[in-house]
Amino acid sequence: MPTVYDIPANVLIKRLAQDLKTRKEISPPEWALYVKTGAHKERAPDDPDWWYIRCASILRKIYLYGPIGTQKLRIQYGGRKRRGVKPNKFHKGSGSVVRTALQQLERAGFIRKQGSKGRVLTDVGRSYMDKVSAKLKVELAKAIPGLERY
């Protein structure tokens, strides 16, 4: 059975974001229209569906690297801050965005806390991800001939 490892990340995240959009537990908070995704960013995201894409990306990262905590995810979503004439410097991503997304994914039943180690996928979350991957593998096998070697 195909897993998350068998599907390219960009394709999987887009499909997960479309599917998460239909769930009532996952919805962008009211402040999501105005917030930057980190101190290193200059503007808020242009994509109106950025919240669902971020939740899907976090779900994939927990599948691959779990147990993983908020601080590690902030580092994953960080980047270079431009500081004018001074050299660029790394800054972490927004903690509020990561925490709120994790809380929503917990409410949906996909992840759970594992003590002080961070969050891991539940059985429901793992089977959900595997089912989405299996559907995508069948759809993409016709469109991308080299995918069976991926």
N, C-alpha and C positions, 0 to 999 in steps of 0.2 A: 504494500500500500504506500503510495507517495506521501511524503511528509513535507514540512516547510523547507527542508534542506534541498528538495528537488525542484523548487520553483524559484525563478529569479525574484529578488526582493522587491523591485519596483512594481512588478505585475501583481505579486501577492498583496502588497500594501494597498494598492488601488482597489483590488477586489474586496479586501477586508474592510476598507473605509466605506465602500458602497453598502456592504452588509451591515456594518455597525450603525449606519445612518437610519436603518429601519428599526433599530431597537430603542425602546423608550428610556432605558436606563442611561444611555449615552447621549448626551446633548451638550452643546457648548454653553458655558456659563454666560451670564449677561455681560460680564466684563471682557469676554473673548474678542469682541469687535475692536477694542481699543488697545489691547495689550501687545507688547512686543514679546517675542519668545525667548528673550535673553538680553543681558546688558550689552552684549556685543553687537546686537542688531540696531540698525538705525531707524527702521520703520516696522509697523505691524505687517503681518502676512497679507498678501494680495488675494490669495485664494479664499473664497468664503467657506470652503469645506476643510480648512486646515486643521480644525479640531479633530475631525474624524480620522484624518490621515495621521495625526500625531498619536491618537489612541491606538490605531492599527499598528503603527510602528513600535510603540511601547509593548504591545501584546506580542509582536514578533520577537522583540529583544528579550522579553521574559521567557519565551519559548526556547530561545537559543542559549541564553546566558544565565537563566534563573538558578538559584535565588539571587535577585539583584535588588538593590535599594534605591532610594530617591537620589542620594548623592552620586552614585555611579551613573544613573540616568541623566542627571544634570550635566555630568562631564561628557557623556555621549552626545548630548544636544548642545554643547557649548561651541565656541568658535573664537576667531581672532577679533579683538576689539581694535578698531582703528583709532589712534590717539593723536592725529595730526602729524606734527614733525617728529614726535617721539616714536620709538619702535612699537610695533604691534605687540599685543599681549593677550594671552588666553583668558577668557572669562567663561564661567559656567552658564548653562541655560537656565531658564526660569524655573524655580522650585515650585511655585504655585501652579504652574501649568502641569508639571509632572505629577504633583501630589493629587490635584483634582482629577486628572485622567486616571490615575491609579485607583482612587476612591470610586470612580464611576465603573471601572472595570471590575472592581470587587463587588459592587452592588449587582452587576450583571451576572456574577457567579463565575467569571473566567479565571480570576486569580484569587489568592488568599495570602495572608501574612504567615511567615514562617519564623516566629520568634524575632530575634534581633538581626537575622540574616537578610531580611528583605522580603520580597514577594516571589511566589512561585505559581505556576499554572495549576489549576485544579484539573480533575479528570474531565469535567465538562469542557473546560477551556482547551485542553489538549485534543479532545475528540473534535471539537468545533474547528480548530485550526487544521487538523488532519483531513476533515471532510472538505473544507474549502480548498485545501491543496490538491486533493484527489480530483475534485471537479475541474480545477484549473489545469491540471496535468492532462486530462482528457481533451479539454478545449484547445490547449496550446500544442498538443502533439501534431495536430493537422496544420496549424499556422506556422510553427517553428520546427523545421525538420531536425535540427541539431539538439533539441531539448532532451532527448533520451540520454545523451551523454552528459548532461548538466549535473 
